[in-house]
Amino acid sequence: VASAITLACVLVFGDSALHLPYWGYILLLLLSSVAFLLSLLVLGAHQQQRLQDTFQIPMVPLTPALSILLNVSLMLKLSYLTWLRFSIWLLIGLTVYFGYGIWHSKENQREPPELIATRYVVFPSTSLEEVVQPVQPSSQVPAQEPSPTEQPTS
């Protein structure tokens, strides 16, 4: 994206806005083009998923990279007043979105769960089962199972 933005700036603003000599503009254009092409080669070297889905973009990464370059070039041709209007409306939209979302979210309306503190005390001189069970709150005491030595009564 950075190389696409750099290349788009060089292409859109040209040597007139940059106040460079002609050879400097050509050098900058070549360097930004090489950086853009190298980034495409790095992306192309990355192993692509070969599963056949219902929709796939053709010629990855060339098509997405050229669309980024084209869109950045178009965005750079917009006037500063358009960017100012866009920024103001974006801030208004984000304020409404997050303001409404925070106050009307399900997480905000849910009651916080009560904190239950359970403390376990283990004394090394006795068995763990004898010590832990009396300390547990009554809601967390496990059901007693008959031991193998005890016979159930009928």
C-alpha positions as a Markdown table, in Angstrom:
| # | Residue | x | y | z |
|---|---|---|---|---|
| 1 | Val | 0.0 | 0.0 | 0.0 |
| 2 | Ala | 2.8 | 2.4 | 0.8 |
| 3 | Ser | 4.5 | 1.8 | -2.5 |
| 4 | Ala | 1.2 | 2.2 | -4.3 |
| 5 | Ile | 0.6 | 5.5 | -2.5 |
| 6 | Thr | 4.1 | 6.7 | -3.3 |
| 7 | Leu | 3.8 | 5.8 | -7.0 |
| 8 | Ala | 0.4 | 7.4 | -7.2 |
| 9 | Cys | 1.7 | 10.6 | -5.7 |
| 10 | Val | 4.5 | 10.7 | -8.2 |
| 11 | Leu | 2.2 | 10.0 | -11.1 |
| 12 | Val | -0.6 | 12.4 | -10.1 |
| 13 | Phe | 1.5 | 15.4 | -8.9 |
| 14 | Gly | 4.2 | 15.0 | -11.4 |
| 15 | Asp | 7.4 | 17.1 | -11.5 |
| 16 | Ser | 5.4 | 20.4 | -11.2 |
| 17 | Ala | 4.3 | 19.9 | -7.6 |
| 18 | Leu | 7.5 | 18.3 | -6.5 |
| 19 | His | 9.7 | 21.1 | -7.9 |
| 20 | Leu | 12.3 | 18.6 | -9.0 |
| 21 | Pro | 14.5 | 18.7 | -12.1 |
| 22 | Tyr | 13.3 | 16.4 | -14.9 |
| 23 | Trp | 16.0 | 13.8 | -14.2 |
| 24 | Gly | 15.0 | 13.8 | -10.4 |
| 25 | Tyr | 11.4 | 13.2 | -11.3 |
| 26 | Ile | 12.3 | 10.3 | -13.6 |
| 27 | Leu | 14.5 | 8.8 | -10.9 |
| 28 | Leu | 11.8 | 9.1 | -8.3 |
| 29 | Leu | 9.3 | 7.6 | -10.8 |
| 30 | Leu | 11.6 | 4.6 | -11.5 |
| 31 | Leu | 12.4 | 4.1 | -7.8 |
| 32 | Ser | 8.7 | 4.1 | -6.8 |
| 33 | Ser | 7.8 | 1.8 | -9.7 |
| 34 | Val | 10.5 | -0.6 | -8.7 |
| 35 | Ala | 9.4 | -0.6 | -5.1 |
| 36 | Phe | 5.8 | -1.2 | -6.3 |
| 37 | Leu | 6.9 | -4.1 | -8.5 |
| 38 | Leu | 9.0 | -5.6 | -5.8 |
| 39 | Ser | 6.1 | -5.6 | -3.4 |
| 40 | Leu | 4.0 | -7.3 | -6.1 |
| 41 | Leu | 6.7 | -10.0 | -6.4 |
| 42 | Val | 6.9 | -10.5 | -2.7 |
| 43 | Leu | 3.1 | -10.9 | -2.6 |
| 44 | Gly | 3.2 | -13.2 | -5.6 |
| 45 | Ala | 5.8 | -15.4 | -4.0 |
| 46 | His | 3.5 | -16.1 | -1.1 |
| 47 | Gln | 1.7 | -19.4 | -1.5 |
| 48 | Gln | -1.9 | -18.9 | -2.5 |
| 49 | Gln | -4.8 | -21.0 | -1.4 |
| 50 | Arg | -5.7 | -23.4 | -4.1 |
| 51 | Leu | -9.2 | -24.3 | -3.0 |
| 52 | Gln | -11.9 | -23.6 | -5.5 |
| 53 | Asp | -14.4 | -21.2 | -3.9 |
| 54 | Thr | -17.4 | -19.7 | -5.5 |
| 55 | Phe | -15.7 | -16.4 | -6.2 |
| 56 | Gln | -12.0 | -15.7 | -6.8 |
| 57 | Ile | -10.2 | -12.6 | -7.9 |
| 58 | Pro | -8.3 | -13.2 | -11.1 |
| 59 | Met | -4.5 | -12.6 | -11.4 |
| 60 | Val | -3.8 | -12.2 | -7.7 |
| 61 | Pro | -1.8 | -10.0 | -6.6 |
| 62 | Leu | -1.8 | -8.0 | -9.8 |
| 63 | Thr | -5.5 | -7.1 | -9.9 |
| 64 | Pro | -5.8 | -6.0 | -6.2 |
| 65 | Ala | -2.5 | -4.0 | -6.4 |
| 66 | Leu | -3.6 | -2.2 | -9.6 |
| 67 | Ser | -7.0 | -1.4 | -8.0 |
| 68 | Ile | -5.3 | 0.1 | -5.0 |
| 69 | Leu | -3.1 | 2.1 | -7.3 |
| 70 | Leu | -6.0 | 3.4 | -9.3 |
| 71 | Asn | -8.1 | 4.2 | -6.3 |
| 72 | Val | -5.3 | 6.1 | -4.6 |
| 73 | Ser | -4.7 | 8.0 | -7.8 |
| 74 | Leu | -8.4 | 9.0 | -7.9 |
| 75 | Met | -8.4 | 10.0 | -4.3 |
| 76 | Leu | -5.3 | 12.2 | -4.8 |
| 77 | Lys | -7.2 | 14.2 | -7.4 |
| 78 | Leu | -10.0 | 15.2 | -5.0 |
| 79 | Ser | -10.0 | 18.8 | -3.7 |
| 80 | Tyr | -9.1 | 19.6 | -0.1 |
| 81 | Leu | -12.7 | 20.8 | 0.5 |
| 82 | Thr | -13.9 | 17.3 | -0.4 |
| 83 | Trp | -11.5 | 15.8 | 2.1 |
| 84 | Leu | -12.6 | 18.3 | 4.7 |
| 85 | Arg | -16.3 | 17.4 | 4.1 |
| 86 | Phe | -15.4 | 13.7 | 4.2 |
| 87 | Ser | -13.5 | 14.1 | 7.5 |
| 88 | Ile | -16.3 | 16.0 | 9.2 |
| 89 | Trp | -19.0 | 13.5 | 8.1 |
| 90 | Leu | -16.8 | 10.6 | 9.1 |
| 91 | Leu | -16.3 | 12.1 | 12.6 |
| 92 | Ile | -20.0 | 12.7 | 12.9 |
| 93 | Gly | -20.8 | 9.1 | 11.8 |
| 94 | Leu | -18.2 | 7.5 | 14.1 |
| 95 | Thr | -19.5 | 9.6 | 17.0 |
| 96 | Val | -23.1 | 8.5 | 16.4 |
| 97 | Tyr | -22.1 | 4.9 | 15.8 |
| 98 | Phe | -19.9 | 4.5 | 18.9 |
| 99 | Gly | -22.2 | 6.7 | 21.1 |
| 100 | Tyr | -25.2 | 4.6 | 20.3 |
| 101 | Gly | -23.3 | 1.3 | 20.4 |
| 102 | Ile | -21.8 | 1.9 | 23.8 |
| 103 | Trp | -25.1 | 2.9 | 25.5 |
| 104 | His | -27.3 | 0.3 | 23.7 |
| 105 | Ser | -25.0 | -2.7 | 23.6 |
| 106 | Lys | -26.0 | -6.0 | 25.2 |
| 107 | Glu | -22.9 | -6.0 | 27.3 |
| 108 | Asn | -23.8 | -2.6 | 28.8 |
| 109 | Gln | -27.4 | -3.8 | 29.6 |
| 110 | Arg | -26.3 | -7.0 | 31.3 |
| 111 | Glu | -26.0 | -7.1 | 35.0 |
| 112 | Pro | -22.5 | -7.8 | 36.3 |
| 113 | Pro | -22.3 | -11.3 | 37.9 |
| 114 | Glu | -21.9 | -11.4 | 41.6 |
| 115 | Leu | -18.4 | -12.2 | 42.7 |
| 116 | Ile | -18.2 | -15.3 | 44.7 |
| 117 | Ala | -15.0 | -15.7 | 46.7 |
| 118 | Thr | -14.1 | -19.3 | 47.5 |
| 119 | Arg | -11.1 | -19.9 | 49.7 |
| 120 | Tyr | -9.5 | -23.3 | 50.0 |
| 121 | Val | -7.3 | -24.2 | 52.9 |
| 122 | Val | -5.0 | -27.2 | 52.6 |
| 123 | Phe | -3.2 | -28.5 | 55.6 |
| 124 | Pro | -0.4 | -31.0 | 54.7 |
| 125 | Ser | -1.0 | -33.2 | 57.8 |
| 126 | Thr | -4.5 | -34.5 | 56.6 |
| 127 | Ser | -6.0 | -35.6 | 53.4 |
| 128 | Leu | -7.1 | -33.0 | 50.8 |
| 129 | Glu | -10.7 | -34.4 | 50.7 |
| 130 | Glu | -11.2 | -34.0 | 54.5 |
| 131 | Val | -10.0 | -30.4 | 54.6 |
| 132 | Val | -11.5 | -28.9 | 51.4 |
| 133 | Gln | -15.1 | -30.1 | 51.8 |
| 134 | Pro | -15.8 | -28.3 | 55.1 |
| 135 | Val | -14.4 | -25.0 | 53.8 |
| 136 | Gln | -16.5 | -24.9 | 50.6 |
| 137 | Pro | -19.7 | -22.9 | 50.6 |
| 138 | Ser | -22.9 | -25.0 | 50.7 |
| 139 | Ser | -23.7 | -24.3 | 47.1 |
| 140 | Gln | -20.4 | -25.8 | 45.9 |
| 141 | Val | -20.3 | -29.0 | 48.1 |
| 142 | Pro | -20.2 | -32.0 | 45.8 |
| 143 | Ala | -22.7 | -34.8 | 46.3 |
| 144 | Gln | -21.4 | -37.6 | 48.5 |
| 145 | Glu | -21.0 | -40.9 | 46.7 |
| 146 | Pro | -21.1 | -44.1 | 48.7 |
| 147 | Ser | -17.6 | -45.5 | 49.3 |
| 148 | Pro | -16.8 | -49.0 | 48.0 |
| 149 | Thr | -16.9 | -50.4 | 51.5 |
| 150 | Glu | -20.4 | -49.2 | 52.2 |
| 151 | Gln | -23.3 | -51.2 | 50.9 |
| 152 | Pro | -26.4 | -49.3 | 49.7 |
| 153 | Thr | -29.5 | -50.1 | 51.8 |
| 154 | Ser | -32.7 | -51.2 | 50.1 |
